Amino acid sequence: MRRKWMFLLIPPAIVFFTWICGEVVMHLWNWLLPMLFGWRQITFWQGLGLLLLCRILFGSWSGGDRSKSRRRRVEQWEGMTPEERENFRQGMRSRCGTFGTPPSDIKDPA
């Protein structure tokens, strides 16, 4: 019985939440950016598209708790032997470089 109510309530809630987010983006844009930078005002659909674009570029679709993945990486790091850590560092340096940090200055997070 409970699932039936959820089935009926969730789709309208998603539509309402999407509508509210699009309206907020549109009104914030139209309130700030034309006055500050002289840009054009946008429509609701452009605001929703801008929100979606920002979500794709800067957000994550996974949702959930990001601290879990960080904890998992820390646990993996702590479970490595010193040789495995050094191999990992060497692999990262070969792919990404050190970004100006000499290897002697890189410290273990533990």
N, C-alpha and C positions, 0 to 999 in steps of 0.2 A: 504494500500500500504506500509506503514511504517513497519508493522509487517512482511511483506514478506522479506524485506531487513534484518531485524533482524534475521529472521529464517535462512537466508542464511549466515549471517556473524558470528553469535554466535558460532556454532559448530567449524568452523575453528579457531576462536579466542581461544576457550578453548583448542583445540589441540596444538596450537602454544604456549600458556601460559604454558601448562603442559610440553611441550618439552623444553622450555627455563628454567623452574625451575629445571627439571631433569638434564639438561646440567650444570647449575650453581652449583648444589650440587655435581655432579660428578667431575667437574673441581676443585672446592674448596677442596674437599676431596683429590683428586689426587695431588694437589699442596702442601697441608699442611701436611696431616697426615703421608704419607710414610716417608717424610723427618724428621718430628718431633718425631714420635713414632715407625717408622719402620713397620707400617702396610701396608697391600697390597693395590694396586690400585683397584678401583671398576669400573664396567661398567655403562653405562647409566641406565640400568634397575635396577641395585642395588642402584644407586643414587636416582631414582624415588621411589623405595621401601623404602629407608631410609627417604626420604621426607614424604612419606605417613605415615610411622611409627611415625615419630616425630609429625606429625599433629594429629594423633590419641592419642598419649600419652600426648602431651603438649598443643595442640591447641584446638580450639572449632569449631564445625561444624555449630554453629548458625550464625556466621557472624554478621553483623550489629553492632550497637553501644552498647558497654558494659556499657557505662556510664548511659544509660537509665535504665538498671536493677539495678544499684547502686542507682540511684535517686529514683527508685520505692521502694527499701528496706528502704532508708532513710525516705521516705514519710510514709511508713507503720510504721516504728519505731516511728516517730513523732506523728502518729495518735493513738498510744497505750497509755492506761492509765498506771500509775505507777505500778498497780497490774499486768497488762498484761505484762509489761516489766520484772517484777520480775519473773513471771511464765515462760517467754521465757528464761531468764537467767538460771533458775533452770533446765529447760529441756535441755539446751545446756550443762550445767555442768554435768548433769547425763549422757549425751551421750558422751561428749568430754573431760570432765575434765576442769580444769582451767589453765593448763599448767604453774603452778607455780605462778599464779597471785592470791593473796588473794582477796576474794570477795569485801572487803572494798576498794581495789585499782581500781576496775573496774568502769569506768566513763561512763556516758551517752554521746553519740556522739552529742547530741543537745546542 
